[in-house]
Amino acid sequence: DGNSGEDFNKDSIERDERRLTELGRRTLEIFVLAHIFSNKIEVSYQEAVALKRQEELIREEEAAWLAETEQKAKRGAKQKRNNRKGKDKGREERPTVAVYDKQQDDA
């Protein structure tokens, strides 16, 4: 009867040791995976987010630059039109002035 109690204790101890070993292995596995996740995957994710934000800012800046360029082009075209109107107006006034001066000379 004494041997069966000893065998039971040995079996129980071996079973506990296997369970503790498996538990330790799983704990270490989870720790390593968590470490890999936090150091590799999370960093990669943050880099991807930063890259996406940079691209978005670049697009916004390009759109603003394009709008500004178009606005400058419109202003330039408007100034050219106004300059032409001024030149045309000056051309129209000159002959009138010349005619007016001629009339004064005749009088």
C-alpha positions as CSV (number, residue, x, y, z in Angstrom):
1,D,0.0,0.0,0.0
2,G,2.9,2.3,0.7
3,N,4.2,2.0,-2.9
4,S,0.9,3.0,-4.5
5,G,0.9,6.2,-2.5
6,E,4.4,7.0,-3.6
7,D,3.6,6.3,-7.2
8,F,0.6,8.5,-7.0
9,N,2.8,11.3,-5.6
10,K,5.4,10.8,-8.3
11,D,2.7,10.9,-11.0
12,S,1.1,13.9,-9.5
13,I,4.5,15.7,-9.2
14,E,5.4,14.8,-12.8
15,R,2.0,16.0,-14.1
16,D,2.4,19.3,-12.1
17,E,5.9,19.7,-13.6
18,R,4.6,19.2,-17.1
19,R,1.8,21.6,-16.6
20,L,4.2,24.2,-15.1
21,T,6.6,23.7,-18.0
22,E,3.9,24.1,-20.6
23,L,2.6,27.2,-18.7
24,G,6.1,28.7,-18.6
25,R,6.6,28.0,-22.4
26,R,3.2,29.6,-23.2
27,T,4.0,32.6,-21.0
28,L,7.4,33.1,-22.7
29,E,5.8,32.7,-26.1
30,I,3.2,35.4,-25.3
31,F,5.9,37.7,-23.9
32,V,8.0,37.3,-27.0
33,L,5.0,37.9,-29.3
34,A,4.0,41.0,-27.3
35,H,7.6,42.3,-27.5
36,I,7.7,41.7,-31.3
37,F,4.3,43.4,-31.7
38,S,5.2,46.4,-29.7
39,N,8.6,46.9,-31.3
40,K,8.0,45.9,-34.9
41,I,4.4,45.9,-35.9
42,E,3.4,49.0,-33.9
43,V,6.4,50.9,-35.1
44,S,5.6,50.0,-38.7
45,Y,2.0,51.1,-38.2
46,Q,3.1,54.4,-36.8
47,E,5.4,54.9,-39.8
48,A,2.6,54.1,-42.1
49,V,0.3,56.6,-40.4
50,A,3.0,59.3,-40.5
51,L,3.6,58.6,-44.2
52,K,-0.1,58.9,-45.0
53,R,-0.2,62.2,-43.1
54,Q,2.8,63.5,-45.0
55,E,1.2,62.5,-48.4
56,E,-2.0,64.3,-47.3
57,L,-0.1,67.4,-46.4
58,I,1.8,67.3,-49.7
59,R,-1.5,67.0,-51.6
60,E,-3.0,70.0,-49.6
61,E,0.1,72.1,-50.3
62,E,0.1,71.2,-54.0
63,A,-3.6,72.1,-54.2
64,A,-3.0,75.4,-52.5
65,W,-0.1,76.1,-54.8
66,L,-2.1,75.3,-57.9
67,A,-5.0,77.5,-56.7
68,E,-2.5,80.3,-56.0
69,T,-1.0,79.9,-59.4
70,E,-4.4,80.0,-61.1
71,Q,-5.3,83.1,-59.2
72,K,-2.1,84.8,-60.2
73,A,-2.7,83.8,-63.8
74,K,-6.2,85.3,-63.6
75,R,-4.9,88.5,-62.1
76,G,-2.2,88.7,-64.7
77,A,-4.8,88.2,-67.5
78,K,-7.1,90.9,-65.9
79,Q,-4.2,93.3,-65.6
80,K,-3.3,92.7,-69.3
81,R,-6.9,93.4,-70.3
82,N,-6.9,96.6,-68.2
83,N,-3.6,97.6,-69.7
84,R,-5.0,97.1,-73.2
85,K,-8.1,99.1,-72.3
86,G,-5.9,101.9,-71.1
87,K,-3.8,101.8,-74.3
88,D,-6.9,101.7,-76.4
89,K,-8.4,104.5,-74.5
90,G,-5.2,106.5,-74.9
91,R,-5.3,105.8,-78.7
92,E,-8.9,107.0,-78.9
93,E,-8.1,110.2,-77.0
94,R,-5.1,111.1,-79.0
95,P,-6.9,111.7,-82.3
96,T,-9.6,113.6,-80.5
97,V,-7.0,115.8,-78.9
98,A,-5.3,116.2,-82.3
99,V,-8.6,117.2,-83.9
100,Y,-9.3,119.6,-81.0
101,D,-5.9,121.2,-81.4
102,K,-6.4,121.5,-85.1
103,Q,-9.7,123.3,-84.6
104,Q,-8.0,125.7,-82.2
105,D,-5.3,126.4,-84.8
106,D,-7.9,127.1,-87.5
107,A,-9.7,129.5,-85.3
